[in-house]
Amino acid sequence: MTWNRYTTGGKAGAERPIDSIELGPGEVRGLGRRLLGDVNGRRILELGAGRGNTAIAMAAAGARVVAIDPNAKELAKARISVEAAEVAVELHEAESFELAFLHADIFDAVVAVHSLAAAPDLGRVFRQVHRVLKPDRPLVFTLPHPLSLMTDPDDQTLITSGYAESGHVGRGMHVTYRHTISEVFTLLTRSNFHVDTLLEPAGVGLFPASVVFRARKLGT
């Protein structure tokens, strides 16, 4: 499984709901509301808009949403979806580590659903997110669970790599960078975040499909 199959491409990406904030494949029902709370009136940044499903769900719940994505074709689809849903979402073509065009300390939350799996330098992303978040506000994101990346996507009984193996799988827009849970936790801490939630929702196979983090900005 690669992040692209869920966030933007293929059947799974196309069928994500627009009436609820779904944080990834697996048993994640209700996690969006649990980790973000009431988003009504809050300004939220989404990293990796894809086809716009999550942005639309947050906007429909009353959030003021800014969503970015590096893929112009996916953004075009997102604009069509946003217009059809009759909600307001501000869309920008940008990478998750290039947020200099946004003012500092303006967002009440930042959300990323599997999209950060395509980021080769998570530390750089976290530092950028820290700048645009208000103090003590959360970054909520999911990544493909590293155990799921150890196996053949068509046969989870076939181990194809070690847990701590570095590098990436896939290529082009389908690349997924490997990160252990401890590595992500350490990068968040070094970027001045406090992790207050770490979840591993059950998947449909042998291993969790996603790992979910909520980390709050420390300092100013």
C-alpha beads as a LAMMPS data file, in Angstrom:
LAMMPS data file: protein, C-alpha beads

220 atoms
219 bonds

1 atom types
1 bond types

-500.0 500.0 xlo xhi
-500.0 500.0 ylo yhi
-500.0 500.0 zlo zhi

Masses

1 110.0

Atoms # bond

1 1 1 0.000 0.000 0.000
2 1 1 1.264 3.481 -0.799
3 1 1 -0.055 6.767 0.558
4 1 1 -1.188 7.831 -2.920
5 1 1 -3.779 5.063 -3.151
6 1 1 -5.576 6.515 -0.166
7 1 1 -5.050 10.262 -0.328
8 1 1 -5.482 11.052 -3.993
9 1 1 -5.459 8.150 -6.391
10 1 1 -7.481 5.062 -7.149
11 1 1 -10.779 3.834 -5.762
12 1 1 -9.963 4.374 -2.086
13 1 1 -9.083 8.018 -2.616
14 1 1 -12.167 8.690 -4.721
15 1 1 -14.547 7.128 -2.196
16 1 1 -13.381 8.940 0.930
17 1 1 -16.317 10.658 2.645
18 1 1 -16.972 14.387 2.463
19 1 1 -19.427 14.444 5.378
20 1 1 -16.936 13.397 8.065
21 1 1 -13.214 13.895 8.728
22 1 1 -11.655 10.502 8.027
23 1 1 -8.029 10.219 9.124
24 1 1 -6.994 7.179 7.135
25 1 1 -7.747 3.583 6.256
26 1 1 -8.492 1.181 9.097
27 1 1 -10.709 1.563 12.166
28 1 1 -10.667 5.358 12.285
29 1 1 -14.390 6.179 12.547
30 1 1 -14.891 9.158 14.854
31 1 1 -11.186 9.882 15.278
32 1 1 -11.405 13.185 13.412
33 1 1 -13.850 14.671 15.891
34 1 1 -12.067 13.085 18.834
35 1 1 -8.668 14.538 17.928
36 1 1 -9.737 17.873 16.435
37 1 1 -12.831 18.607 18.487
38 1 1 -15.404 21.094 17.228
39 1 1 -13.854 22.766 14.170
40 1 1 -16.619 25.340 13.708
41 1 1 -15.074 28.802 13.300
42 1 1 -11.516 27.489 13.463
43 1 1 -8.878 28.157 10.845
44 1 1 -7.379 24.866 9.663
45 1 1 -4.587 24.039 7.222
46 1 1 -4.630 20.729 5.376
47 1 1 -1.383 19.389 3.945
48 1 1 -2.091 17.229 0.896
49 1 1 -5.590 18.146 -0.223
50 1 1 -5.831 15.435 -2.865
51 1 1 -9.346 15.494 -4.260
52 1 1 -10.527 17.727 -1.444
53 1 1 -12.502 15.236 0.636
54 1 1 -11.124 16.156 4.063
55 1 1 -11.086 19.889 3.313
56 1 1 -14.727 19.747 2.238
57 1 1 -15.729 17.834 5.390
58 1 1 -14.010 20.397 7.618
59 1 1 -15.474 23.348 5.720
60 1 1 -18.957 21.820 5.900
61 1 1 -18.485 21.600 9.678
62 1 1 -17.841 25.340 9.801
63 1 1 -14.039 25.511 9.612
64 1 1 -12.164 28.121 7.599
65 1 1 -9.970 25.815 5.534
66 1 1 -6.763 26.401 3.606
67 1 1 -5.608 23.282 1.733
68 1 1 -2.409 22.735 -0.233
69 1 1 -1.232 20.038 -2.612
70 1 1 1.785 19.819 -4.962
71 1 1 -0.208 18.071 -7.700
72 1 1 -1.943 20.525 -10.033
73 1 1 -4.185 17.827 -11.523
74 1 1 -5.472 16.767 -8.114
75 1 1 -6.056 20.399 -7.143
76 1 1 -8.159 20.866 -10.274
77 1 1 -10.313 17.926 -9.171
78 1 1 -10.476 19.361 -5.655
79 1 1 -11.738 22.695 -6.991
80 1 1 -14.525 20.918 -8.859
81 1 1 -15.451 18.946 -5.733
82 1 1 -15.399 22.058 -3.533
83 1 1 -17.659 23.917 -5.947
84 1 1 -20.064 20.989 -6.138
85 1 1 -20.213 20.773 -2.337
86 1 1 -20.930 24.522 -2.144
87 1 1 -18.373 25.185 0.588
88 1 1 -15.471 27.634 0.838
89 1 1 -11.945 26.173 0.736
90 1 1 -8.831 28.172 -0.132
91 1 1 -6.639 25.945 -2.351
92 1 1 -2.945 26.426 -3.155
93 1 1 -0.414 24.450 -5.174
94 1 1 2.490 23.946 -2.776
95 1 1 4.628 21.339 -1.053
96 1 1 4.071 20.627 2.635
97 1 1 7.565 21.898 3.440
98 1 1 7.092 25.188 1.564
99 1 1 4.755 27.258 3.758
100 1 1 6.615 30.573 3.622
101 1 1 3.649 32.158 1.799
102 1 1 1.543 31.704 4.946
103 1 1 1.731 34.037 7.942
104 1 1 3.037 32.769 11.275
105 1 1 0.757 31.797 14.168
106 1 1 -2.515 31.879 12.231
107 1 1 -3.892 28.307 12.276
108 1 1 -5.879 26.589 14.998
109 1 1 -4.950 23.147 13.629
110 1 1 -2.999 21.482 10.848
111 1 1 -4.201 18.173 9.373
112 1 1 -2.476 15.704 7.041
113 1 1 -4.023 12.362 6.026
114 1 1 -1.241 10.049 4.818
115 1 1 0.158 12.835 2.623
116 1 1 3.316 13.298 4.711
117 1 1 4.393 9.811 3.664
118 1 1 5.592 11.505 0.470
119 1 1 7.803 13.987 2.352
120 1 1 11.497 13.004 2.284
121 1 1 12.299 15.354 5.212
122 1 1 9.640 15.217 7.911
123 1 1 11.665 17.427 10.227
124 1 1 11.520 20.250 7.692
125 1 1 7.746 19.853 7.424
126 1 1 7.306 19.909 11.202
127 1 1 9.372 23.106 11.524
128 1 1 7.239 24.814 8.874
129 1 1 4.045 23.666 10.580
130 1 1 5.324 24.913 13.944
131 1 1 5.725 28.401 12.478
132 1 1 2.157 28.686 11.128
133 1 1 0.360 27.111 14.113
134 1 1 -0.865 29.140 17.061
135 1 1 0.749 28.181 20.410
136 1 1 -0.562 24.955 21.983
137 1 1 -2.602 24.124 18.870
138 1 1 -2.431 20.633 17.307
139 1 1 -0.883 19.017 14.288
140 1 1 -2.974 15.901 13.578
141 1 1 -1.631 13.523 10.959
142 1 1 -1.577 9.903 9.878
143 1 1 1.103 7.890 8.142
144 1 1 1.080 4.390 6.686
145 1 1 1.960 2.124 9.586
146 1 1 5.595 1.025 9.216
147 1 1 4.603 -2.609 9.781
148 1 1 2.319 -2.448 6.742
149 1 1 5.253 -1.231 4.635
150 1 1 7.267 -4.349 5.541
151 1 1 5.000 -6.662 3.595
152 1 1 3.923 -7.364 0.048
153 1 1 0.800 -5.224 -0.621
154 1 1 -0.989 -8.283 -2.017
155 1 1 0.152 -10.776 0.649
156 1 1 0.833 -9.563 4.192
157 1 1 2.322 -12.906 5.136
158 1 1 5.253 -12.135 2.821
159 1 1 7.838 -9.947 4.580
160 1 1 9.798 -7.911 2.036
161 1 1 11.835 -5.571 4.277
162 1 1 12.915 -4.908 7.840
163 1 1 11.049 -2.609 10.230
164 1 1 13.851 -0.079 10.545
165 1 1 14.853 -0.154 6.885
166 1 1 15.295 3.374 5.546
167 1 1 14.574 4.756 2.083
168 1 1 11.287 4.534 0.264
169 1 1 8.995 2.278 -1.711
170 1 1 7.325 3.154 -5.002
171 1 1 8.329 5.913 -7.365
172 1 1 7.140 9.242 -8.746
173 1 1 3.808 10.343 -7.271
174 1 1 3.495 6.919 -5.625
175 1 1 6.603 7.187 -3.445
176 1 1 6.237 6.385 0.264
177 1 1 9.125 7.179 2.611
178 1 1 9.717 4.795 5.486
179 1 1 9.667 6.174 9.041
180 1 1 9.639 4.213 12.268
181 1 1 7.281 5.431 14.984
182 1 1 10.218 6.350 17.235
183 1 1 11.802 8.392 14.427
184 1 1 8.613 10.423 13.882
185 1 1 8.242 10.952 17.639
186 1 1 11.842 12.186 17.903
187 1 1 11.483 14.552 14.936
188 1 1 8.349 16.068 16.482
189 1 1 10.105 16.582 19.814
190 1 1 13.103 18.223 18.155
191 1 1 10.729 20.531 16.260
192 1 1 9.275 21.708 19.610
193 1 1 6.055 19.689 19.616
194 1 1 4.553 17.688 22.474
195 1 1 2.955 14.405 21.381
196 1 1 -0.191 13.847 23.423
197 1 1 -1.835 11.127 21.316
198 1 1 -0.450 8.144 19.439
199 1 1 -2.869 5.593 17.975
200 1 1 -2.537 2.447 15.873
201 1 1 -6.057 1.723 14.548
202 1 1 -6.741 -1.850 13.520
203 1 1 -6.616 -2.523 9.794
204 1 1 -8.294 -5.133 7.653
205 1 1 -5.139 -7.235 7.410
206 1 1 -2.526 -8.538 9.836
207 1 1 -1.124 -5.110 10.705
208 1 1 -2.522 -1.624 11.364
209 1 1 -2.919 0.345 8.142
210 1 1 -2.221 3.713 9.786
211 1 1 -0.456 5.307 12.717
212 1 1 -2.078 8.497 14.032
213 1 1 -0.271 11.332 15.819
214 1 1 -1.528 14.434 17.567
215 1 1 1.213 16.851 18.584
216 1 1 0.772 20.300 20.119
217 1 1 2.991 23.288 19.404
218 1 1 5.239 24.334 22.288
219 1 1 6.637 27.839 22.582
220 1 1 5.958 30.679 20.185

Bonds

1 1 1 2
2 1 2 3
3 1 3 4
4 1 4 5
5 1 5 6
6 1 6 7
7 1 7 8
8 1 8 9
9 1 9 10
10 1 10 11
11 1 11 12
12 1 12 13
13 1 13 14
14 1 14 15
15 1 15 16
16 1 16 17
17 1 17 18
18 1 18 19
19 1 19 20
20 1 20 21
21 1 21 22
22 1 22 23
23 1 23 24
24 1 24 25
25 1 25 26
26 1 26 27
27 1 27 28
28 1 28 29
29 1 29 30
30 1 30 31
31 1 31 32
32 1 32 33
33 1 33 34
34 1 34 35
35 1 35 36
36 1 36 37
37 1 37 38
38 1 38 39
39 1 39 40
40 1 40 41
41 1 41 42
42 1 42 43
43 1 43 44
44 1 44 45
45 1 45 46
46 1 46 47
47 1 47 48
48 1 48 49
49 1 49 50
50 1 50 51
51 1 51 52
52 1 52 53
53 1 53 54
54 1 54 55
55 1 55 56
56 1 56 57
57 1 57 58
58 1 58 59
59 1 59 60
60 1 60 61
61 1 61 62
62 1 62 63
63 1 63 64
64 1 64 65
65 1 65 66
66 1 66 67
67 1 67 68
68 1 68 69
69 1 69 70
70 1 70 71
71 1 71 72
72 1 72 73
73 1 73 74
74 1 74 75
75 1 75 76
76 1 76 77
77 1 77 78
78 1 78 79
79 1 79 80
80 1 80 81
81 1 81 82
82 1 82 83
83 1 83 84
84 1 84 85
85 1 85 86
86 1 86 87
87 1 87 88
88 1 88 89
89 1 89 90
90 1 90 91
91 1 91 92
92 1 92 93
93 1 93 94
94 1 94 95
95 1 95 96
96 1 96 97
97 1 97 98
98 1 98 99
99 1 99 100
100 1 100 101
101 1 101 102
102 1 102 103
103 1 103 104
104 1 104 105
105 1 105 106
106 1 106 107
107 1 107 108
108 1 108 109
109 1 109 110
110 1 110 111
111 1 111 112
112 1 112 113
113 1 113 114
114 1 114 115
115 1 115 116
116 1 116 117
117 1 117 118
118 1 118 119
119 1 119 120
120 1 120 121
121 1 121 122
122 1 122 123
123 1 123 124
124 1 124 125
125 1 125 126
126 1 126 127
127 1 127 128
128 1 128 129
129 1 129 130
130 1 130 131
131 1 131 132
132 1 132 133
133 1 133 134
134 1 134 135
135 1 135 136
136 1 136 137
137 1 137 138
138 1 138 139
139 1 139 140
140 1 140 141
141 1 141 142
142 1 142 143
143 1 143 144
144 1 144 145
145 1 145 146
146 1 146 147
147 1 147 148
148 1 148 149
149 1 149 150
150 1 150 151
151 1 151 152
152 1 152 153
153 1 153 154
154 1 154 155
155 1 155 156
156 1 156 157
157 1 157 158
158 1 158 159
159 1 159 160
160 1 160 161
161 1 161 162
162 1 162 163
163 1 163 164
164 1 164 165
165 1 165 166
166 1 166 167
167 1 167 168
168 1 168 169
169 1 169 170
170 1 170 171
171 1 171 172
172 1 172 173
173 1 173 174
174 1 174 175
175 1 175 176
176 1 176 177
177 1 177 178
178 1 178 179
179 1 179 180
180 1 180 181
181 1 181 182
182 1 182 183
183 1 183 184
184 1 184 185
185 1 185 186
186 1 186 187
187 1 187 188
188 1 188 189
189 1 189 190
190 1 190 191
191 1 191 192
192 1 192 193
193 1 193 194
194 1 194 195
195 1 195 196
196 1 196 197
197 1 197 198
198 1 198 199
199 1 199 200
200 1 200 201
201 1 201 202
202 1 202 203
203 1 203 204
204 1 204 205
205 1 205 206
206 1 206 207
207 1 207 208
208 1 208 209
209 1 209 210
210 1 210 211
211 1 211 212
212 1 212 213
213 1 213 214
214 1 214 215
215 1 215 216
216 1 216 217
217 1 217 218
218 1 218 219
219 1 219 220
